[in-house]
């Protein structure tokens, strides 16, 4: 009786947190939807979902109605997910638990922080850099995010700019009217973390270049830029992403493109990454399948999760990444686990996953009436490649296994394929 009382209290507490999250988001505090009941003979799931967020579940800060329908199908009569679900986003300008609370409020379903993968989440695996003094670029709670990933000694762009105010010269209103004394008490930078697109691109581009060209001591000058340069860990390669605007917006991949081009132009050498993550990096999907496995274990689902269904709206990140990971799993099944590619440590624990099926929805970047980059241009030429420079372009990897209108149709499709009923 005492144990049951503790469980009941925990459930009540989580419902209160959920209602608070909805109130903070300005949404009505409706009770959890009870979803579709699972029949008593329902077998444990052998599949799981990797769901993109922007363009699949939400547009900006508005939930897509089909997402609510999808989660009614995904939940049982007790308000629990019937199958393991992980949210895989290339966004990275919020805290993991904050994103989970936001999703809980929007989807009317309890989402735990360990179900959310931000673009930079796999940086937790790069422990060899966690003690180094790292310059961090991005916006939002960048220090808290970096520390949550394990980095214990981070320097922000503002801290670097204040230490060396003569470096930031583009904005005339921020230029100093006097020349400050040079500083020699600022410890050298040992690496760069690129967590997402910054607000002042010109400042971040300039200061990152200064750090790379000076080997971490931007107050000094070097006659010859060092090469290899300081280690760089980057996340989110999306050239474009979809918000409320009619056309896609610049993503962090556009910022990376600017930085790579400037470095190449100035030094004549190629900017290199020690780790490059976020969709479509295989490392991100390895990280996701590990969370799927752990989620299934916590729920007591003893059957191995053999199939992953990746639902997204961006052919270049979501579909390309899912298909690339499917190839990886197929090769691992035949020959043993190959190198993950796209930087990063090898996955420590093998997964039982054997396939990753890509499903493209039409509620975000992809528009079936104006496919743009997803179809060949007139004259039989190749479509423009929106992916990152370090990815090999294979047009076939941008072709989804299934194309549906929205995420609700995606869930129904998977349930039919798996022989599951929405009762």
N, C-alpha and C positions, 0 to 999 in steps of 0.2 A: 504493500500500500504506500509506504514511504517513497519507494522508487518511482512509482507511478505519479505520485504527487509532484516530485521533482521534475519529471518529464512534462507534466501538464503545466507547471509554472514556467518552464523554459519556453514552451510553445506560446503561452500567454505573453511572455516578455517579448518574444520575437514579433508577435502580432502588434504589440504596442509600438515597437520600433518601426514596423512597416507603416502603421498609421501616421506616426510622426514624420516619416519620410514623405508620405503623400501630402501631409499638411505643409511641409516645407516647400514642396514643389507646387503648392497652390491647387492640389487636386482633392476631390472629395474623398472622405475616409470610408469608402465602401468596404464591406467585408471581403475576405478572400473569395474568389470564385471557386466553386467546388469542382468545376471541370467535368470531365467525362469519366464515369465510373469504370473501374477495371473489373472484368469478370473474375470469378474466383479461380478459374482455370488458367489465368494469364501466366505464361511462363516468364522467367527472368529475361530481361532484355539482353540481346547480343549485339546491339548497335547503339550508337550515340550520335548526338548532334554537335557540330561546331557552327555556331551562329554568329555571323557578322552583326554589327549593331547599326551603324549609320547606313541608311538606305535600305535596310532589311527590317529592322524593328522600329526605328525612329527616323524622322527627317528633322534635323536640328534638335529642338527640344520637344517635338510633337511625336507622340506615338502613332505608328501606322495602324489603322483599325484592324487589318488582317493579323497583326502580331497578337492582339488580344484574343482573337479567335484561335490562333495557333496554340497559345498557352492554355486555353480551355481544353484543347485536345491533349496537350502534353501532361496535364495534371490529373490526378485521380480524385476520388471523392473526398479524400482527406487533405487536399490541397498540396500534395507532394508530387514531384515530377515522376512520371512513369518510366522514363529512360534518362540516362546521364546526358546533361547538357552543359556545354562550356561556351561562354561568350568570348569570341576572339575578335578584337578590334585593333585597328592600327592607330587609334587615338592614344594619346599618352599625357595629356595635359590635366589630368585629374588623379586623385588617389584611388587605389584599387577599391577600398571599402566605400568610398564616396560613389564610385561608378556602380557598385553593387546596390547601394541604397537607391540611387536614381532609377536603376532598372526595376527594382522591387516596386517602387511607386508607380512607374509607368506601365509595367506589365501585370500588376496586381498578382504578383507571385513572389514568394521569398527567394531572393538571390543572394547567395553567400559570396564573400569576397574571393574565396578560392575557386569560384566558378568563372571569374573574370580574368582574361589575359589581355593586358595592355600591350602596346607595341614593344615596350622596353622590358616587359616581365622576364624574358629569358636572360637578361643581363645578370640575374641572380646566379647564373651558372659560371660567370667569369670571375671566379674568386681571386685569381692572380692579380687583378687590378683593384680589389676592394680596399687595399691599404694605401694605394697611391693617391697623390694629390691631383684631383681631376677637375678640369674646367667643364662646367655643365651648361648646355644651351637648351633653350626651350621656353615654355611659359607655364603659368600655373604654379603649383607647389613643387618646383623642380628640386629643391633641397630635400624635402620630405620624401619625394619619389626616389631620389638617388640613395638616400639613407635606407629607405625600405628595401632597395635592391642589394644593399650590403656595402655601399661605398661610404667610407667613414671620414673622408677628408676631401670635401668638395668646395669649389670656388665658383661663385656665380659671375655672370657677365657684368653685373653692376659692381660687384666687389673689385673685379679686375679693372673696370673703367675708372672707378674712384681711386684705385692705387696708381694708375697711369693715365691721368686725364688727357694727356696729349695724344693718345692713340685714337680717340673718337672725334673725328674732325668733319664729318659730313654735315651734321646739323649745325648751322651757323649760330643758332641760339644757345647751343650747349658748349660752344668753344670757349675756352678760358681766355680772359683778357690779359692775364699775366702768366709768366712761365714759372711753374712750381719747381722746387728743388728735386733733383732725382732721388729715387728711393733705392736703397740697397738691402732692405730688411724684408722683402717679399719673397718667400720661398718659391723655388721654380715649380712650374706646372709639369706634371708627369704624364698627362694623357687628357683626352677630350671625350666627353659624353654628349652625344647629340640625341636628346630625348624627344624632340619634336620641333615644329616650326616656331621660331621666336617671333616677337612682335616687331622689333627694330632689326630688320634683316641686315641693313648696312653696318650697324654696330657689331652684330654677331659675326658677320663675314669678315670684317676687318680684324676683330680681336682674335678670332680663331686663326686667321692667317698669321697674325703677329706671333702667336704662341708657337705655331708650327715652324715658322721661319727662324725663330730665335731659340729653338730647342727648349721652350718653356720659360724663357726669361725675357718677356717682351720689353722690359726697360733697357735692354741692351741691343746691339746690332751685331749680326754675324756677316762676315764677308761672303761666306758660302753657306747657303741653307743646308741643314743636315738632311741626309737621306740614307736609310729610311727615316721618316719623320716620327714624331711621338705617336703612340698607339691611339687609335680612334675607334670607339664603339658607337654605332649608329642604329637607330630604330625608326621604323615607318618609312618605307620607300615609295609610298603612294604619290604619284605625280598629281593626281586630282582626287577630290572627294566630293560627296553630294550633301548639301545642306538645303535650306529653304529656297535658295535661288534657283532660277530656271536652268542655269548652266553650271557645270562642276566648278569647284574652287581649287586654287593651288593647295597642294599638300606638302608634306615635309620632303617628299621626293624632289619637288621643285627646288627647295632650298639646298638639298644635297647636290643637285645638278649645278647650281650656281657655285657652290664651294669647290666642287671638282673641277669645273671649267676655269675658275680663277686660279686655283693652284697649278693646273696644267699650263695655263698661259704665263704665269709668273716664273715657274721653275723649269718648265719643259718636262716635268715628270708627272707620273700618275699618282693621284691621291689613293692611298690604300686603307682598308679597314681591317682591324683585328676581329671585329664581329659586326655582322650586318643582319638585323633581325626585324621582326614584323612580317606580316604576309607580303610576298609569297615565300619567305625563307623557310626551308625545311626545318630549321631549328625551332621555329615557332610552332610548327605542327607537331614536332616531337614533344615539345613542352605541353601542348594541348592534349595529346593522347595520353600523356602521363597523368594529367589532371582528370581525364575521363576515367582512367583505370582506378585512381584513388577514390573518386566519387562512387564508382560502382562498388568498391570494397566497403566503403562506409555504409552504404545502403544494404549490404549483405547480399548483393547480387553475385552469385558464385559463377555464373556462366561467363566465359571470357567475352570481352567486347571485340567482335571480329570486324565489324564494319563501322566506318565513320561517314557521316553525311555532312558535307560542308556546304552551308547555304550562304550565298553572298550576292552582291549587286555589281561588283566591279570585276570585269573579265580579267584585268591585268593583275590584280592582287588576289582576290578571292578564288577565282576559277583557275587561274594559272598556278597558284600555290597549291590548291587541292589536287589538281592533276599531277603536279610535280611530286607531291608527297605520295600520291597513289603509285607513281612509277617507282619511287624509293621503296615503298612497302612491297611491291611486287618483286623488285630485285632482292630485297632483304629476305623474302620468303624463299627465293630460288638459291641465292648465293651467300646468305648471311648479310648482316647489316653493313652497307657501304658507308663511305664518308658522307657526313650530312651536307656538305657544301655550304656556301654562303656564310662561312665563318662559324666559330663557336665550338665548344667541347662536344665530344661524342655523348649521346644519351647514355646514362648509366644503367638504367634498367630496361631490358627489352620489353616490348609490348606485344600483346596477342593480336593486335590489329593487322588485318590483311589487305584492307582496301579503304580508299577514301573517295567517295563518290561526290562529284561537284554538281551543285544545283544553283542555277542562275535565276534571280528574281528580277522583275521589271519595275521595281519601286524606287530605284536609286540611280546610280550612274548609268547603267545599261537601259537603253530605250529602244525597243524593237522597231519603232518607227524611224529611228535615226541612229543606227548601230555605230556609226562612225568607225572607231578603231577596231571593232570586232568583225568587220567584213573587208575583203580586198577592195582597193580603190579601182576606179575605172581604168581599163587597159590591162587588167590582170596583174598589176603590181602588188607589192606587199603592203599591208596596212601599217600605219605609223606605230612604232614600238614605244609604248608608254612606260615600259618597265625600266628597272635600274640597269645601269651600265654593266654591272657585274653578273647579270643574268643572261644566259644564252637565249636568244629569241627563237622560240618554236611556236609558230602560229597554231599548231594543233593543240597546244596546252591551254589556249584561250577558249577552246570549244567545250562548253559545259556538257556533262552527261545528260542533264535535263534542264529545260527552260520552262519556268512556270510564271504565273502572274505575280504571286506574292508568297510570303513565308507560310501562310495558312495552307495554300495549295502544296507547298513543299512538304509540310508535315503529313498531309493526307497522302501524298504520293509515296512517301517513305513507309507509312503505316500499311498501305496496300502492298508494297513490295515485300514487307516483312511479315505480312499476314496478321497484322494487328488491327483490331476494330476500335473505332471511336464510339463507345457505347454511352 
